[in-house]
Amino acid sequence: MKVYMQQVEVIAWFKLDEFPVPIRIRITNDDKSYSVINLDKILDKRIDNTAGNKMINYKCQTIDEDILKPLELRYEVSTRRWFLYKM
């Protein structure tokens, strides 16, 4: 898996007193076009305090051309930003 740490747009499901649940992400490609990725399953989620920043790490999987591909998302709680960490 390649490390990106790129800010992405996310459609997520939010419930009171629970973790946000990412459903779909949109990535900006090198040629300024967009790619949309539907998340198939969330395998793991955990809270991490890296350098004092509270982040929620998600290990997910997606299906691309009938191949399961793992990816990692990070949600920065203080700034409410999503990052594609690994893919």
N, C-alpha and C positions, 0 to 999 in steps of 0.2 A: 504494500500500500504506500502511496506517495503522500507526503505531508504537504498540504496546501495552506492552511490557516487563512482562508479567503472568506471575507464577509459575504453572506448569501441572504436572499430573501426567502422567508419560510411561511408557509401556511400551517398554523398549529391550532390545536384544540386546548383551550384553557379551562380548568375547573377550579373552583374555590378550594384552597388548601391542598392542592396537588401539583405535581410537576406538569409543565406544559408538554403536550404530546405533538411532536412534529408529524405532519402528514405528507407534505410536498415541499421540495426546495427548488429554487430557480438560481442557476449559476450564470454569470457573465463569462462568455468565452473570450479568447484572445482577440477575435475579430469583432468584438462588441455585440455579438448575437447572444441570444439566451438559450439555455437548455433547461428543461423542466424534468425533474426526477421525482417519481412517486416512490415513497418509502413503503416497502412491503411489510417489514416487521421491525420492532424495536427489541433488540436482544438484551440490552443492559442499560441502566442509567444510574449515575452516581454523582454525588456532589463533591467538588474538588475546590480547595482554596489554594490556588497558585498565585504566589506573590501578593497575597492579600485580596485577590479578586475571587469572589465566589462564582464558580462556574458549574453548570450541570453538563456532564458528558454523556452522550448517547452513542451506543454502538448499535448500528442499524444494518439492515440488508435491503437491497433492491434487486429487482429482476430486470436485466437489460439483455434483450435478444436471447431469452431463455437461459441466461446464465445468472446465477446468484452472485452478487457483488457486495462485499462489505464496505461500510463507510462509517466515519465518526463525525458527529456534529457536536458543537459546543455552544451553550447558551450562557452569555455573560449576564448575570442577574442585575448588576448595578446599572448597566447601560442598555439592557434589553436588546442586545444584538446577538445574532446567530452567526456562527462560523462553520464552514466546512473544514474540518481538521485533517482527516485522512480519507483517501478514496483509492 
